[in-house]
Each structure stands twice: as structure tokens, then as C-alpha cells.
């Protein structure tokens, strides 16, 4: 049985790793490292990373900011499995991006990250969470539907050769 991933806030020193994986997942629509830095600097956003136990089995690594000790429970411990970036302002929240690495697909990592993002938004007072997804991404569409997200619109040709489906989830009654 595979252990559940650890989900923690993404530290700045992991942005390059995430940007590299983002490029592998999203190709021409991937966020750049510079864009990740810009979003990380914005108020009202959070970046969460999911990691599985590292091959070394230690679960920790040297603290890259030069301080003593180890990274411990930061997002740096273990192998990157996925990430989510959320924003929230008032009653509205957005899933800005969410992805899993190829090795982590089909293992519940995306579900765990989405739940963590929804929980973060709810704790900030959000009443609705929005997202958009490529109409060809059947796996993501099924996951979002299982959470209760509903389609409310489309952006034609938003993605290369495909529409973006706009979805929302009301998290309060």
C-alpha cells in the first residue's frame, strides 16, 4: 500500500522544480518560473505541493535557505507528486492551476490537493470556488464533477485547439 502524500505550502526554493514539471505537464500553456514567482508574491494566494516519501527514505533534506536543521515537513521533503495554486478574495476563490506528475496520476493526489485547496478557500471565507479546464481533459472533468463542480460557461479556443470549460463549486449554502 502506498502512503498518502504529504501536502504542505510550497516554499520559494521549490518553485523551479514545480515550473519544470509544469512545462512537462502543460507544454505550451505552462506557467513560467517568473510567473510562479509573480503569483507567489500576490496577497490572497497559496501554493501547495504534494510529496511522497523520497527514495532515500529520510523524508527530510537540508534547509536550502542556509539555516540549520532540515526542511522536515516543508514541501521539499520527498518526491514531488503534484501542486495546486489557489487565490481567494472575499467570497470568491479560484483554482489557478492544479496538476500531478506522471508518476503520481491515478493515486488520489489530485483529489487530495483539490480538497486541501477547497479547505483553504473555505477557511478564508470563500463561498464559491471557480476553475477552468480544457474540454478534452476527461479525467479532470470527472474529478471536478465528483466534488460537485458544475459547468457554467465556456471560453472558445482558450486552450490550443480546445475550449476552456468554466466550472464552479458552492462551498457554503
Secondary structure, 3 states (H helix, E strand, C coil): CCCCCEEEECCHHHHHHHHHHHHHHHHHHCCCHHHHHHHHCCCCEEEEEEEECCCCCCCCCECCCCCCCECCCCCCCCEEEEEEEEEEECCEEEEEEEEECHHHCCCCHHHHHHHHHHHHHHHCCCCEEEEEEECCCHHHHHHHHHHCCEEEEEEEEEECCEEEEEEEEECCC
